[in-house]
Amino acid sequence: MVVDVLLGFGVSLELLCCLGVLVMRTTYDRLHYVAAGTTVPAFLILAAVLVREHVSSGGMDAIAAVGLAFLLNPVLVIATARVARRIDGYEAPDS
Amino acid sequence: MNAFEVAATALLLGFIPLGIVAVRSRPIDGLVALEAAGVLTMLILLCFAEGFHRSFEYGIAVVAAVLSWASGLLFARFLGRWL
């Protein structure tokens, strides 16, 4: 029951983030939804996995996967936003 | 089908809006969709690994998380240079 609720919320929020990428008009608005996809929905799905697996080998791998996505994704979002600003003419290109 | 298999199958639907963005929008918006698709892939692999009770598949999710991040950075670099 707990697993079903966690998975339901996690999947719904992740699909909402995907829809947000489609619906939003600017690149920067879309990036907000990409960044959100690695926070609450990913941790809800991780929680559902950990309820079943506990802290086994699979559970540790799941923590590593979601943790890496959570920690590394902001770097990617900022890099993409900087490139978008450059393409839009707000920053000079790299030499 | 157990709950994790249903969740993974439902998450596959998320590729449809991302594909539409990748095809119809600017290249930089396609990159944003690609980054979202990388996260989605990692979560789908996690759900399938738990759904099928195959512990080695969790490793694939970890590799997907790292490689999708690296590929996003690489594409961002190329787009910044040549667009």
Backbone of each chain as nested JSON, in Angstrom:
{
  "chains": [
    {"id": "A", "residues": [
      {"number": 1, "name": "MET", "atoms": {"N": [0.837, -1.208, 0.0], "CA": [0.0, 0.0, 0.0], "C": [0.876, 1.263, 0.0]}},
      {"number": 2, "name": "VAL", "atoms": {"N": [1.872, 1.292, 0.902], "CA": [2.772, 2.449, 0.964], "C": [3.531, 2.587, -0.347]}},
      {"number": 3, "name": "VAL", "atoms": {"N": [3.977, 1.447, -0.871], "CA": [4.716, 1.457, -2.133], "C": [3.849, 2.003, -3.255]}},
      {"number": 4, "name": "ASP", "atoms": {"N": [2.593, 1.581, -3.295], "CA": [1.691, 2.051, -4.352], "C": [1.499, 3.566, -4.289]}},
      {"number": 5, "name": "VAL", "atoms": {"N": [1.325, 4.089, -3.072], "CA": [1.118, 5.536, -2.918], "C": [2.368, 6.3, -3.346]}},
      {"number": 6, "name": "LEU", "atoms": {"N": [3.534, 5.83, -2.872], "CA": [4.785, 6.515, -3.226], "C": [5.017, 6.479, -4.738]}},
      {"number": 7, "name": "LEU", "atoms": {"N": [4.788, 5.308, -5.324], "CA": [4.982, 5.205, -6.778], "C": [3.977, 6.065, -7.535]}},
      {"number": 8, "name": "GLY", "atoms": {"N": [2.745, 6.085, -7.058], "CA": [1.711, 6.89, -7.723], "C": [2.073, 8.364, -7.751]}},
      {"number": 9, "name": "PHE", "atoms": {"N": [2.465, 8.878, -6.586], "CA": [2.851, 10.293, -6.529], "C": [4.117, 10.55, -7.349]}},
      {"number": 10, "name": "GLY", "atoms": {"N": [5.089, 9.652, -7.223], "CA": [6.357, 9.841, -7.945], "C": [6.159, 9.855, -9.446]}},
      {"number": 11, "name": "VAL", "atoms": {"N": [5.408, 8.887, -9.949], "CA": [5.183, 8.805, -11.397], "C": [4.368, 10.003, -11.877]}},
      {"number": 12, "name": "SER", "atoms": {"N": [3.334, 10.372, -11.112], "CA": [2.499, 11.515, -11.513], "C": [3.323, 12.79, -11.605]}},
      {"number": 13, "name": "LEU", "atoms": {"N": [4.153, 13.033, -10.593], "CA": [4.951, 14.264, -10.592], "C": [5.994, 14.251, -11.71]}},
      {"number": 14, "name": "GLU", "atoms": {"N": [6.578, 13.082, -11.968], "CA": [7.572, 13.004, -13.04], "C": [6.909, 13.252, -14.402]}},
      {"number": 15, "name": "LEU", "atoms": {"N": [5.722, 12.692, -14.607], "CA": [5.008, 12.945, -15.864], "C": [4.595, 14.406, -15.973]}},
      {"number": 16, "name": "LEU", "atoms": {"N": [4.274, 15.013, -14.836], "CA": [3.939, 16.445, -14.827], "C": [5.148, 17.272, -15.269]}},
      {"number": 17, "name": "CYS", "atoms": {"N": [6.333, 16.869, -14.814], "CA": [7.549, 17.577, -15.233], "C": [7.758, 17.434, -16.743]}},
      {"number": 18, "name": "CYS", "atoms": {"N": [7.502, 16.239, -17.286], "CA": [7.643, 16.044, -18.736], "C": [6.639, 16.904, -19.491]}},
      {"number": 19, "name": "LEU", "atoms": {"N": [5.414, 16.977, -18.974], "CA": [4.407, 17.833, -19.616], "C": [4.812, 19.3, -19.527]}},
      {"number": 20, "name": "GLY", "atoms": {"N": [5.419, 19.672, -18.416], "CA": [5.884, 21.052, -18.261], "C": [6.914, 21.425, -19.296]}},
      {"number": 21, "name": "VAL", "atoms": {"N": [7.804, 20.482, -19.61], "CA": [8.806, 20.742, -20.654], "C": [8.112, 21.012, -21.985]}},
      {"number": 22, "name": "LEU", "atoms": {"N": [7.008, 20.303, -22.237], "CA": [6.28, 20.501, -23.497], "C": [5.513, 21.814, -23.504]}},
      {"number": 23, "name": "VAL", "atoms": {"N": [4.885, 22.152, -22.396], "CA": [3.951, 23.28, -22.373], "C": [4.655, 24.63, -22.277]}},
      {"number": 24, "name": "MET", "atoms": {"N": [5.753, 24.684, -21.535], "CA": [6.413, 25.978, -21.328], "C": [6.967, 26.547, -22.635]}},
      {"number": 25, "name": "ARG", "atoms": {"N": [7.063, 27.876, -22.681], "CA": [7.43, 28.525, -23.931], "C": [8.93, 28.765, -24.075]}},
      {"number": 26, "name": "THR", "atoms": {"N": [9.587, 29.173, -22.993], "CA": [11.001, 29.512, -23.119], "C": [11.884, 28.373, -22.604]}},
      {"number": 27, "name": "THR", "atoms": {"N": [13.142, 28.4, -23.022], "CA": [14.108, 27.384, -22.582], "C": [14.283, 27.41, -21.073]}},
      {"number": 28, "name": "TYR", "atoms": {"N": [14.309, 28.607, -20.5], "CA": [14.549, 28.745, -19.067], "C": [13.388, 28.174, -18.26]}},
      {"number": 29, "name": "ASP", "atoms": {"N": [12.163, 28.396, -18.734], "CA": [11.01, 27.807, -18.054], "C": [11.067, 26.282, -18.128]}},
      {"number": 30, "name": "ARG", "atoms": {"N": [11.484, 25.787, -19.286], "CA": [11.572, 24.323, -19.434], "C": [12.626, 23.74, -18.502]}},
      {"number": 31, "name": "LEU", "atoms": {"N": [13.716, 24.48, -18.32], "CA": [14.784, 23.986, -17.443], "C": [14.306, 23.832, -15.996]}},
      {"number": 32, "name": "HIS", "atoms": {"N": [13.363, 24.677, -15.576], "CA": [12.81, 24.534, -14.229], "C": [12.199, 23.148, -14.046]}},
      {"number": 33, "name": "TYR", "atoms": {"N": [11.477, 22.69, -15.059], "CA": [10.813, 21.391, -14.954], "C": [11.809, 20.244, -15.021]}},
      {"number": 34, "name": "VAL", "atoms": {"N": [12.883, 20.409, -15.816], "CA": [13.932, 19.378, -15.852], "C": [14.579, 19.255, -14.472]}},
      {"number": 35, "name": "ALA", "atoms": {"N": [14.867, 20.414, -13.857], "CA": [15.491, 20.399, -12.533], "C": [14.558, 19.773, -11.497]}},
      {"number": 36, "name": "ALA", "atoms": {"N": [13.269, 20.065, -11.613], "CA": [12.32, 19.511, -10.64], "C": [12.209, 17.994, -10.757]}},
      {"number": 37, "name": "GLY", "atoms": {"N": [12.459, 17.466, -11.945], "CA": [12.322, 16.018, -12.157], "C": [13.294, 15.181, -11.364]}},
      {"number": 38, "name": "THR", "atoms": {"N": [14.405, 15.768, -10.924], "CA": [15.378, 14.993, -10.15], "C": [15.23, 15.213, -8.646]}},
      {"number": 39, "name": "THR", "atoms": {"N": [14.216, 15.942, -8.232], "CA": [14.074, 16.207, -6.795], "C": [12.968, 15.339, -6.186]}},
      {"number": 40, "name": "VAL", "atoms": {"N": [11.787, 15.886, -6.038], "CA": [10.736, 15.178, -5.3], "C": [10.307, 13.865, -5.977]}},
      {"number": 41, "name": "PRO", "atoms": {"N": [9.984, 13.867, -7.286], "CA": [9.533, 12.599, -7.879], "C": [10.578, 11.493, -7.802]}},
      {"number": 42, "name": "ALA", "atoms": {"N": [11.832, 11.838, -8.05], "CA": [12.882, 10.819, -8.007], "C": [13.027, 10.259, -6.588]}},
      {"number": 43, "name": "PHE", "atoms": {"N": [12.919, 11.122, -5.578], "CA": [13.065, 10.633, -4.204], "C": [11.849, 9.821, -3.759]}},
      {"number": 44, "name": "LEU", "atoms": {"N": [10.666, 10.137, -4.306], "CA": [9.491, 9.324, -3.98], "C": [9.645, 7.912, -4.541]}},
      {"number": 45, "name": "ILE", "atoms": {"N": [10.158, 7.831, -5.784], "CA": [10.37, 6.507, -6.382], "C": [11.483, 5.768, -5.633]}},
      {"number": 46, "name": "LEU", "atoms": {"N": [12.525, 6.496, -5.25], "CA": [13.594, 5.88, -4.454], "C": [13.034, 5.351, -3.127]}},
      {"number": 47, "name": "ALA", "atoms": {"N": [12.161, 6.125, -2.484], "CA": [11.565, 5.678, -1.226], "C": [10.761, 4.401, -1.435]}},
      {"number": 48, "name": "ALA", "atoms": {"N": [10.026, 4.33, -2.557], "CA": [9.255, 3.112, -2.848], "C": [10.184, 1.911, -3.023]}},
      {"number": 49, "name": "VAL", "atoms": {"N": [11.313, 2.129, -3.715], "CA": [12.279, 1.036, -3.901], "C": [12.854, 0.613, -2.553]}},
      {"number": 50, "name": "LEU", "atoms": {"N": [13.171, 1.59, -1.693], "CA": [13.8, 1.264, -0.411], "C": [12.83, 0.571, 0.546]}},
      {"number": 51, "name": "VAL", "atoms": {"N": [11.535, 0.865, 0.413], "CA": [10.547, 0.161, 1.234], "C": [10.587, -1.331, 0.917]}},
      {"number": 52, "name": "ARG", "atoms": {"N": [10.778, -1.669, -0.354], "CA": [10.847, -3.082, -0.757], "C": [12.221, -3.688, -0.501]}},
      {"number": 53, "name": "GLU", "atoms": {"N": [13.272, -2.948, -0.888], "CA": [14.623, -3.516, -0.89], "C": [15.354, -3.34, 0.443]}},
      {"number": 54, "name": "HIS", "atoms": {"N": [14.954, -2.375, 1.232], "CA": [15.698, -1.952, 2.437], "C": [17.104, -1.512, 2.011]}},
      {"number": 55, "name": "VAL", "atoms": {"N": [18.086, -1.691, 2.865], "CA": [19.43, -1.218, 2.501], "C": [20.262, -2.42, 2.033]}},
      {"number": 56, "name": "SER", "atoms": {"N": [19.788, -3.059, 0.992], "CA": [20.536, -4.164, 0.384], "C": [21.436, -3.598, -0.709]}},
      {"number": 57, "name": "SER", "atoms": {"N": [22.048, -4.493, -1.459], "CA": [22.898, -4.052, -2.577], "C": [22.088, -3.252, -3.598]}},
      {"number": 58, "name": "GLY", "atoms": {"N": [20.896, -3.76, -3.927], "CA": [20.04, -3.04, -4.874], "C": [19.61, -1.692, -4.334]}},
      {"number": 59, "name": "GLY", "atoms": {"N": [19.289, -1.663, -3.03], "CA": [18.889, -0.399, -2.416], "C": [20.002, 0.629, -2.441]}},
      {"number": 60, "name": "MET", "atoms": {"N": [21.227, 0.165, -2.19], "CA": [22.372, 1.088, -2.231], "C": [22.589, 1.617, -3.65]}},
      {"number": 61, "name": "ASP", "atoms": {"N": [22.438, 0.724, -4.644], "CA": [22.572, 1.179, -6.037], "C": [21.492, 2.207, -6.383]}},
      {"number": 62, "name": "ALA", "atoms": {"N": [20.279, 1.969, -5.893], "CA": [19.192, 2.919, -6.152], "C": [19.496, 4.271, -5.51]}},
      {"number": 63, "name": "ILE", "atoms": {"N": [20.031, 4.246, -4.278], "CA": [20.412, 5.502, -3.609], "C": [21.495, 6.208, -4.42]}},
      {"number": 64, "name": "ALA", "atoms": {"N": [22.461, 5.418, -4.93], "CA": [23.543, 6.017, -5.722], "C": [22.996, 6.661, -6.996]}},
      {"number": 65, "name": "ALA", "atoms": {"N": [22.091, 5.97, -7.684], "CA": [21.565, 6.497, -8.95], "C": [20.8, 7.801, -8.724]}},
      {"number": 66, "name": "VAL", "atoms": {"N": [19.875, 7.789, -7.776], "CA": [19.069, 8.998, -7.525], "C": [19.939, 10.102, -6.914]}},
      {"number": 67, "name": "GLY", "atoms": {"N": [20.855, 9.719, -6.026], "CA": [21.747, 10.715, -5.433], "C": [22.631, 11.39, -6.471]}},
      {"number": 68, "name": "LEU", "atoms": {"N": [23.174, 10.591, -7.377], "CA": [24.008, 11.177, -8.434], "C": [23.188, 12.136, -9.3]}},
      {"number": 69, "name": "ALA", "atoms": {"N": [21.988, 11.704, -9.68], "CA": [21.149, 12.58, -10.51], "C": [20.817, 13.873, -9.758]}},
      {"number": 70, "name": "PHE", "atoms": {"N": [20.523, 13.744, -8.457], "CA": [20.157, 14.915, -7.664], "C": [21.337, 15.887, -7.525]}},
      {"number": 71, "name": "LEU", "atoms": {"N": [22.535, 15.334, -7.34], "CA": [23.696, 16.204, -7.108], "C": [24.279, 16.763, -8.405]}},
      {"number": 72, "name": "LEU", "atoms": {"N": [24.237, 15.968, -9.479], "CA": [24.893, 16.391, -10.714], "C": [23.981, 17.232, -11.612]}},
      {"number": 73, "name": "ASN", "atoms": {"N": [22.68, 17.028, -11.515], "CA": [21.78, 17.705, -12.445], "C": [21.832, 19.239, -12.373]}},
      {"number": 74, "name": "PRO", "atoms": {"N": [21.995, 19.856, -11.196], "CA": [22.105, 21.322, -11.181], "C": [23.259, 21.854, -12.035]}},
      {"number": 75, "name": "VAL", "atoms": {"N": [24.372, 21.117, -12.066], "CA": [25.5, 21.536, -12.908], "C": [25.072, 21.578, -14.373]}},
      {"number": 76, "name": "LEU", "atoms": {"N": [24.35, 20.534, -14.776], "CA": [23.897, 20.443, -16.163], "C": [22.872, 21.534, -16.487]}},
      {"number": 77, "name": "VAL", "atoms": {"N": [21.974, 21.793, -15.546], "CA": [20.952, 22.826, -15.765], "C": [21.603, 24.198, -15.922]}},
      {"number": 78, "name": "ILE", "atoms": {"N": [22.589, 24.49, -15.068], "CA": [23.254, 25.794, -15.155], "C": [24.046, 25.908, -16.449]}},
      {"number": 79, "name": "ALA", "atoms": {"N": [24.737, 24.823, -16.839], "CA": [25.492, 24.848, -18.097], "C": [24.559, 25.069, -19.283]}},
      {"number": 80, "name": "THR", "atoms": {"N": [23.417, 24.4, -19.275], "CA": [22.455, 24.552, -20.379], "C": [21.877, 25.963, -20.405]}},
      {"number": 81, "name": "ALA", "atoms": {"N": [21.583, 26.518, -19.232], "CA": [21.038, 27.878, -19.182], "C": [22.059, 28.885, -19.706]}},
      {"number": 82, "name": "ARG", "atoms": {"N": [23.331, 28.674, -19.365], "CA": [24.368, 29.588, -19.863], "C": [24.479, 29.504, -21.378]}},
      {"number": 83, "name": "VAL", "atoms": {"N": [24.393, 28.286, -21.927], "CA": [24.441, 28.137, -23.384], "C": [23.225, 28.806, -24.027]}},
      {"number": 84, "name": "ALA", "atoms": {"N": [22.061, 28.659, -23.389], "CA": [20.849, 29.285, -23.927], "C": [20.991, 30.807, -23.941]}},
      {"number": 85, "name": "ARG", "atoms": {"N": [21.567, 31.357, -22.876], "CA": [21.784, 32.809, -22.843], "C": [22.743, 33.237, -23.951]}},
      {"number": 86, "name": "ARG", "atoms": {"N": [23.775, 32.412, -24.169], "CA": [24.744, 32.722, -25.216], "C": [24.077, 32.698, -26.589]}},
      {"number": 87, "name": "ILE", "atoms": {"N": [23.249, 31.688, -26.822], "CA": [22.552, 31.572, -28.109], "C": [21.585, 32.742, -28.289]}},
      {"number": 88, "name": "ASP", "atoms": {"N": [20.953, 33.171, -27.199], "CA": [20.01, 34.29, -27.285], "C": [20.711, 35.644, -27.37]}},
      {"number": 89, "name": "GLY", "atoms": {"N": [22.049, 35.633, -27.287], "CA": [22.789, 36.871, -27.484], "C": [23.067, 37.666, -26.241]}},
      {"number": 90, "name": "TYR", "atoms": {"N": [22.863, 37.075, -25.049], "CA": [23.125, 37.804, -23.81], "C": [24.581, 37.708, -23.362]}},
      {"number": 91, "name": "GLU", "atoms": {"N": [25.311, 36.675, -23.818], "CA": [26.705, 36.504, -23.412], "C": [27.561, 36.311, -24.642]}},
      {"number": 92, "name": "ALA", "atoms": {"N": [28.822, 36.716, -24.543], "CA": [29.744, 36.499, -25.657], "C": [30.132, 35.023, -25.705]}},
      {"number": 93, "name": "PRO", "atoms": {"N": [30.306, 34.456, -26.914], "CA": [30.717, 33.066, -27.019], "C": [32.143, 32.866, -26.524]}},
      {"number": 94, "name": "ASP", "atoms": {"N": [32.466, 31.598, -26.171], "CA": [33.837, 31.27, -25.76], "C": [34.789, 31.492, -26.92]}},
      {"number": 95, "name": "SER", "atoms": {"N": [36.024, 31.804, -26.551], "CA": [37.023, 31.955, -27.618], "C": [37.481, 30.57, -28.064]}}
    ]},
    {"id": "B", "residues": [
      {"number": 1, "name": "MET", "atoms": {"N": [1.404, -8.164, -13.548], "CA": [2.33, -7.029, -13.405], "C": [2.268, -6.497, -11.979]}},
      {"number": 2, "name": "ASN", "atoms": {"N": [3.43, -6.248, -11.396], "CA": [3.428, -5.635, -10.06], "C": [3.469, -4.103, -10.179]}},
      {"number": 3, "name": "ALA", "atoms": {"N": [3.465, -3.425, -9.026], "CA": [3.358, -1.96, -9.024], "C": [4.54, -1.295, -9.733]}},
      {"number": 4, "name": "PHE", "atoms": {"N": [5.72, -1.875, -9.585], "CA": [6.899, -1.247, -10.188], "C": [6.885, -1.381, -11.716]}},
      {"number": 5, "name": "GLU", "atoms": {"N": [6.395, -2.507, -12.205], "CA": [6.287, -2.652, -13.664], "C": [5.252, -1.687, -14.233]}},
      {"number": 6, "name": "VAL", "atoms": {"N": [4.134, -1.521, -13.523], "CA": [3.115, -0.551, -13.963], "C": [3.692, 0.86, -13.949]}},
      {"number": 7, "name": "ALA", "atoms": {"N": [4.453, 1.18, -12.885], "CA": [5.047, 2.526, -12.776], "C": [6.031, 2.77, -13.915]}},
      {"number": 8, "name": "ALA", "atoms": {"N": [6.865, 1.761, -14.217], "CA": [7.839, 1.928, -15.296], "C": [7.138, 2.118, -16.634]}},
      {"number": 9, "name": "THR", "atoms": {"N": [6.084, 1.351, -16.855], "CA": [5.339, 1.472, -18.113], "C": [4.678, 2.85, -18.221]}},
      {"number": 10, "name": "ALA", "atoms": {"N": [4.144, 3.339, -17.092], "CA": [3.527, 4.67, -17.1], "C": [4.583, 5.748, -17.355]}},
      {"number": 11, "name": "LEU", "atoms": {"N": [5.763, 5.56, -16.777], "CA": [6.821, 6.555, -16.984], "C": [7.251, 6.617, -18.453]}},
      {"number": 12, "name": "LEU", "atoms": {"N": [7.113, 5.497, -19.171], "CA": [7.475, 5.506, -20.594], "C": [6.661, 6.533, -21.38]}},
      {"number": 13, "name": "LEU", "atoms": {"N": [5.44, 6.836, -20.898], "CA": [4.603, 7.834, -21.576], "C": [5.249, 9.22, -21.569]}},
      {"number": 14, "name": "GLY", "atoms": {"N": [6.137, 9.443, -20.609], "CA": [6.798, 10.742, -20.526], "C": [7.693, 11.049, -21.713]}},
      {"number": 15, "name": "PHE", "atoms": {"N": [8.08, 10.007, -22.458], "CA": [8.925, 10.249, -23.623], "C": [8.161, 10.954, -24.75]}},
      {"number": 16, "name": "ILE", "atoms": {"N": [6.837, 10.827, -24.759], "CA": [6.052, 11.42, -25.859], "C": [6.176, 12.95, -25.873]}},
      {"number": 17, "name": "PRO", "atoms": {"N": [5.848, 13.659, -24.755], "CA": [6.024, 15.123, -24.79], "C": [7.467, 15.546, -25.033]}},
      {"number": 18, "name": "LEU", "atoms": {"N": [8.421, 14.776, -24.485], "CA": [9.825, 15.143, -24.683], "C": [10.22, 14.981, -26.141]}},
      {"number": 19, "name": "GLY", "atoms": {"N": [9.718, 13.931, -26.781], "CA": [9.993, 13.727, -28.209], "C": [9.411, 14.844, -29.06]}},
      {"number": 20, "name": "ILE", "atoms": {"N": [8.205, 15.288, -28.698], "CA": [7.58, 16.391, -29.441], "C": [8.434, 17.65, -29.333]}},
      {"number": 21, "name": "VAL", "atoms": {"N": [8.916, 17.94, -28.124], "CA": [9.771, 19.12, -27.935], "C": [11.056, 18.975, -28.745]}},
      {"number": 22, "name": "ALA", "atoms": {"N": [11.658, 17.778, -28.714], "CA": [12.928, 17.571, -29.423], "C": [12.766, 17.757, -30.925]}},
      {"number": 23, "name": "VAL", "atoms": {"N": [11.622, 17.356, -31.464], "CA": [11.411, 17.426, -32.92], "C": [11.012, 18.839, -33.357]}},
      {"number": 24, "name": "ARG", "atoms": {"N": [10.155, 19.496, -32.565], "CA": [9.523, 20.725, -33.041], "C": [10.175, 22.013, -32.563]}},
      {"number": 25, "name": "SER", "atoms": {"N": [11.012, 21.97, -31.533], "CA": [11.54, 23.215, -30.977], "C": [12.973, 23.465, -31.433]}},
      {"number": 26, "name": "ARG", "atoms": {"N": [13.579, 24.507, -30.886], "CA": [14.97, 24.836, -31.221], "C": [15.904, 23.742, -30.695]}},
      {"number": 27, "name": "PRO", "atoms": {"N": [17.142, 23.676, -31.243], "CA": [18.085, 22.657, -30.75], "C": [18.342, 22.746, -29.249]}},
      {"number": 28, "name": "ILE", "atoms": {"N": [18.412, 23.962, -28.702], "CA": [18.676, 24.083, -27.265], "C": [17.501, 23.538, -26.45]}},
      {"number": 29, "name": "ASP", "atoms": {"N": [16.277, 23.696, -26.975], "CA": [15.129, 23.109, -26.291], "C": [15.141, 21.586, -26.43]}},
      {"number": 30, "name": "GLY", "atoms": {"N": [15.649, 21.103, -27.568], "CA": [15.821, 19.666, -27.729], "C": [16.803, 19.107, -26.717]}},
      {"number": 31, "name": "LEU", "atoms": {"N": [17.841, 19.886, -26.416], "CA": [18.811, 19.459, -25.398], "C": [18.144, 19.383, -24.031]}},
      {"number": 32, "name": "VAL", "atoms": {"N": [17.295, 20.357, -23.729], "CA": [16.56, 20.328, -22.461], "C": [15.694, 19.063, -22.385]}},
      {"number": 33, "name": "ALA", "atoms": {"N": [15.038, 18.739, -23.506], "CA": [14.212, 17.519, -23.535], "C": [15.08, 16.274, -23.359]}},
      {"number": 34, "name": "LEU", "atoms": {"N": [16.274, 16.291, -23.948], "CA": [17.194, 15.156, -23.807], "C": [17.62, 14.966, -22.353]}},
      {"number": 35, "name": "GLU", "atoms": {"N": [17.87, 16.08, -21.665], "CA": [18.255, 15.989, -20.252], "C": [17.112, 15.404, -19.419]}},
      {"number": 36, "name": "ALA", "atoms": {"N": [15.898, 15.853, -19.708], "CA": [14.745, 15.295, -18.985], "C": [14.589, 13.808, -19.305]}},
      {"number": 37, "name": "ALA", "atoms": {"N": [14.867, 13.44, -20.566], "CA": [14.747, 12.03, -20.955], "C": [15.786, 11.17, -20.235]}},
      {"number": 38, "name": "GLY", "atoms": {"N": [16.957, 11.716, -19.96], "CA": [17.984, 10.968, -19.232], "C": [17.533, 10.633, -17.824]}},
      {"number": 39, "name": "VAL", "atoms": {"N": [16.955, 11.625, -17.146], "CA": [16.439, 11.386, -15.785], "C": [15.316, 10.36, -15.819]}},
      {"number": 40, "name": "LEU", "atoms": {"N": [14.44, 10.517, -16.817], "CA": [13.304, 9.596, -16.955], "C": [13.8, 8.166, -17.185]}},
      {"number": 41, "name": "THR", "atoms": {"N": [14.812, 8.017, -18.022], "CA": [15.372, 6.691, -18.299], "C": [15.92, 6.052, -17.033]}},
      {"number": 42, "name": "MET", "atoms": {"N": [16.613, 6.852, -16.237], "CA": [17.179, 6.324, -14.995], "C": [16.072, 5.824, -14.058]}},
      {"number": 43, "name": "LEU", "atoms": {"N": [14.986, 6.588, -13.956], "CA": [13.896, 6.169, -13.07], "C": [13.185, 4.927, -13.613]}},
      {"number": 44, "name": "ILE", "atoms": {"N": [13.041, 4.854, -14.944], "CA": [12.408, 3.674, -15.551], "C": [13.252, 2.427, -15.279]}},
      {"number": 45, "name": "LEU", "atoms": {"N": [14.567, 2.558, -15.419], "CA": [15.452, 1.418, -15.165], "C": [15.379, 0.977, -13.704]}},
      {"number": 46, "name": "LEU", "atoms": {"N": [15.282, 1.951, -12.793], "CA": [15.132, 1.614, -11.373], "C": [13.852, 0.808, -11.14]}},
      {"number": 47, "name": "CYS", "atoms": {"N": [12.76, 1.29, -11.737], "CA": [11.474, 0.616, -11.532], "C": [11.478, -0.783, -12.144]}},
      {"number": 48, "name": "PHE", "atoms": {"N": [12.061, -0.915, -13.329], "CA": [12.108, -2.242, -13.95], "C": [13.006, -3.184, -13.154]}},
      {"number": 49, "name": "ALA", "atoms": {"N": [14.121, -2.666, -12.624], "CA": [15.021, -3.508, -11.831], "C": [14.293, -4.061, -10.61]}},
      {"number": 50, "name": "GLU", "atoms": {"N": [13.523, -3.206, -9.945], "CA": [12.782, -3.668, -8.766], "C": [11.617, -4.563, -9.18]}},
      {"number": 51, "name": "GLY", "atoms": {"N": [10.971, -4.193, -10.296], "CA": [9.81, -4.978, -10.752], "C": [10.181, -6.381, -11.169]}},
      {"number": 52, "name": "PHE", "atoms": {"N": [11.344, -6.53, -11.808], "CA": [11.766, -7.855, -12.274], "C": [12.618, -8.595, -11.242]}},
      {"number": 53, "name": "HIS", "atoms": {"N": [12.908, -7.941, -10.115], "CA": [13.736, -8.541, -9.045], "C": [15.114, -8.952, -9.554]}},
      {"number": 54, "name": "ARG", "atoms": {"N": [15.722, -8.101, -10.359], "CA": [17.072, -8.374, -10.844], "C": [17.993, -7.288, -10.268]}},
      {"number": 55, "name": "SER", "atoms": {"N": [18.79, -7.656, -9.293], "CA": [19.573, -6.638, -8.59], "C": [20.67, -6.038, -9.47]}},
      {"number": 56, "name": "PHE", "atoms": {"N": [21.16, -6.814, -10.458], "CA": [22.238, -6.266, -11.291], "C": [21.742, -5.107, -12.16]}},
      {"number": 57, "name": "GLU", "atoms": {"N": [20.438, -5.031, -12.4], "CA": [19.922, -3.954, -13.248], "C": [19.982, -2.583, -12.564]}},
      {"number": 58, "name": "TYR", "atoms": {"N": [20.14, -2.578, -11.235], "CA": [20.311, -1.294, -10.563], "C": [21.599, -0.613, -11.026]}},
      {"number": 59, "name": "GLY", "atoms": {"N": [22.61, -1.426, -11.332], "CA": [23.869, -0.872, -11.838], "C": [23.685, -0.136, -13.146]}},
      {"number": 60, "name": "ILE", "atoms": {"N": [22.767, -0.648, -13.973], "CA": [22.497, 0.015, -15.257], "C": [21.908, 1.398, -15.014]}},
      {"number": 61, "name": "ALA", "atoms": {"N": [21.06, 1.505, -13.979], "CA": [20.468, 2.809, -13.654], "C": [21.55, 3.795, -13.207]}},
      {"number": 62, "name": "VAL", "atoms": {"N": [22.518, 3.302, -12.428], "CA": [23.608, 4.185, -11.978], "C": [24.415, 4.664, -13.188]}},
      {"number": 63, "name": "VAL", "atoms": {"N": [24.737, 3.726, -14.094], "CA": [25.5, 4.092, -15.298], "C": [24.7, 5.08, -16.155]}},
      {"number": 64, "name": "ALA", "atoms": {"N": [23.389, 4.846, -16.266], "CA": [22.544, 5.756, -17.051], "C": [22.541, 7.155, -16.451]}},
      {"number": 65, "name": "ALA", "atoms": {"N": [22.509, 7.236, -15.111], "CA": [22.5, 8.547, -14.452], "C": [23.774, 9.322, -14.78]}},
      {"number": 66, "name": "VAL", "atoms": {"N": [24.917, 8.631, -14.722], "CA": [26.193, 9.319, -14.968], "C": [26.346, 9.679, -16.443]}},
      {"number": 67, "name": "LEU", "atoms": {"N": [26.045, 8.711, -17.316], "CA": [26.275, 8.954, -18.748], "C": [25.307, 9.97, -19.335]}},
      {"number": 68, "name": "SER", "atoms": {"N": [24.063, 10.001, -18.864], "CA": [23.123, 11.0, -19.39], "C": [23.569, 12.401, -18.97]}},
      {"number": 69, "name": "TRP", "atoms": {"N": [24.131, 12.505, -17.763], "CA": [24.659, 13.802, -17.313], "C": [25.851, 14.225, -18.181]}},
      {"number": 70, "name": "ALA", "atoms": {"N": [26.768, 13.276, -18.418], "CA": [27.95, 13.603, -19.228], "C": [27.558, 13.957, -20.662]}},
      {"number": 71, "name": "SER", "atoms": {"N": [26.609, 13.218, -21.221], "CA": [26.2, 13.517, -22.603], "C": [25.517, 14.877, -22.68]}},
      {"number": 72, "name": "GLY", "atoms": {"N": [24.75, 15.24, -21.665], "CA": [24.114, 16.553, -21.646], "C": [25.14, 17.668, -21.629]}},
      {"number": 73, "name": "LEU", "atoms": {"N": [26.169, 17.489, -20.806], "CA": [27.233, 18.505, -20.761], "C": [27.948, 18.618, -22.101]}},
      {"number": 74, "name": "LEU", "atoms": {"N": [28.184, 17.466, -22.735], "CA": [28.881, 17.454, -24.023], "C": [28.057, 18.181, -25.088]}},
      {"number": 75, "name": "PHE", "atoms": {"N": [26.767, 17.877, -25.149], "CA": [25.9, 18.541, -26.129], "C": [25.808, 20.036, -25.841]}},
      {"number": 76, "name": "ALA", "atoms": {"N": [25.736, 20.399, -24.565], "CA": [25.673, 21.821, -24.212], "C": [26.931, 22.538, -24.695]}},
      {"number": 77, "name": "ARG", "atoms": {"N": [28.068, 21.892, -24.524], "CA": [29.33, 22.484, -24.966], "C": [29.326, 22.689, -26.482]}},
      {"number": 78, "name": "PHE", "atoms": {"N": [28.903, 21.655, -27.209], "CA": [28.873, 21.767, -28.68], "C": [27.889, 22.838, -29.134]}},
      {"number": 79, "name": "LEU", "atoms": {"N": [26.718, 22.876, -28.531], "CA": [25.728, 23.884, -28.932], "C": [26.235, 25.291, -28.644]}},
      {"number": 80, "name": "GLY", "atoms": {"N": [26.936, 25.442, -27.512], "CA": [27.477, 26.76, -27.17], "C": [28.553, 27.208, -28.133]}},
      {"number": 81, "name": "ARG", "atoms": {"N": [29.293, 26.249, -28.658], "CA": [30.375, 26.591, -29.574], "C": [29.869, 26.944, -30.969]}},
      {"number": 82, "name": "TRP", "atoms": {"N": [28.935, 26.122, -31.465], "CA": [28.62, 26.198, -32.896], "C": [27.228, 26.696, -33.232]}},
      {"number": 83, "name": "LEU", "atoms": {"N": [26.474, 27.16, -32.257], "CA": [25.167, 27.727, -32.601], "C": [25.114, 29.19, -32.216]}}
    ]}
  ]
}
